[in-house]
Amino acid sequence: MTPKKPTKRKPRRQPKAALLGLGLDNDDGHKRITTGDQFAILGGSAETHGRMTETVVKTFEELKTRGKHLHQVEPDELAEILHKSTPR
């Protein structure tokens, strides 16, 4: 009988999730791009881009307060956090 070779275990993949903000109201020709580990914000007017950036920052702060990562929240909970984090 031939001895079995030990099988190599593949490292566990971390779940991945990200937010994407896309602004379509840019009239000044300026290309606005803001990225982070788990988000990308593209385009928009200066005001729209700023609001999206503020929303994302507050969203990740709220996730941290709740002790959760983006990939751990259900869509309904994420929608509630995003709504709460959007500047008025």
C-alpha positions in Angstrom: 0.0 0.0 0.0 1.3 3.4 -1.0 1.3 6.1 1.8 -1.0 9.0 1.1 0.5 12.4 0.6 -0.7 15.0 3.0 -3.2 17.3 1.3 -2.6 21.0 1.3 -5.3 23.0 2.8 -6.3 26.1 1.0 -6.4 29.2 3.2 -10.0 30.3 4.0 -11.1 33.2 1.8 -12.4 36.2 3.6 -15.9 37.2 2.5 -15.8 40.3 0.3 -18.2 43.1 0.1 -17.9 46.7 -1.1 -20.0 49.8 -1.7 -20.1 51.7 -5.0 -21.3 55.2 -5.3 -21.9 56.6 -8.8 -22.8 60.3 -9.3 -24.2 61.2 -12.7 -24.8 65.0 -12.3 -21.4 66.3 -13.2 -21.5 69.3 -15.5 -18.0 70.8 -14.9 -15.9 68.1 -16.6 -14.0 67.4 -13.4 -13.3 63.6 -12.7 -13.9 62.8 -9.1 -12.8 59.5 -7.7 -12.6 58.5 -4.0 -11.7 55.0 -3.0 -11.1 53.0 0.2 -10.6 49.4 1.1 -14.3 48.6 0.8 -15.8 51.4 -1.3 -15.4 53.5 -4.5 -17.2 56.7 -5.2 -17.1 57.8 -8.9 -18.2 61.0 -10.5 -20.9 63.5 -9.5 -20.8 67.2 -8.9 -18.7 68.4 -6.1 -21.8 68.5 -3.8 -23.0 65.0 -4.8 -19.5 63.5 -4.5 -19.1 65.1 -1.0 -22.5 63.8 0.2 -21.7 60.3 -1.0 -18.3 60.4 0.6 -19.8 61.6 3.9 -22.4 58.9 3.8 -19.9 56.1 3.3 -17.6 57.4 6.1 -20.6 57.6 8.5 -21.8 54.1 7.3 -18.5 52.5 8.2 -18.4 54.4 11.5 -21.8 53.0 12.3 -20.8 49.4 11.3 -17.8 49.8 13.7 -20.1 51.0 16.5 -22.2 47.9 15.9 -19.1 45.6 15.9 -19.8 44.4 12.4 -18.1 44.3 9.0 -19.8 45.1 5.7 -20.0 41.5 4.7 -21.9 40.6 7.9 -24.9 42.9 7.6 -28.1 41.9 5.8 -29.3 44.2 3.0 -32.2 45.6 5.1 -29.8 46.5 7.9 -27.4 48.1 5.5 -30.2 50.1 3.9 -31.2 51.4 7.3 -27.6 52.4 8.2 -27.2 54.1 4.8 -30.4 56.0 5.2 -29.4 57.1 8.8 -25.9 58.1 7.5 -27.1 60.2 4.6 -26.7 64.0 5.2 -29.9 65.9 5.1 
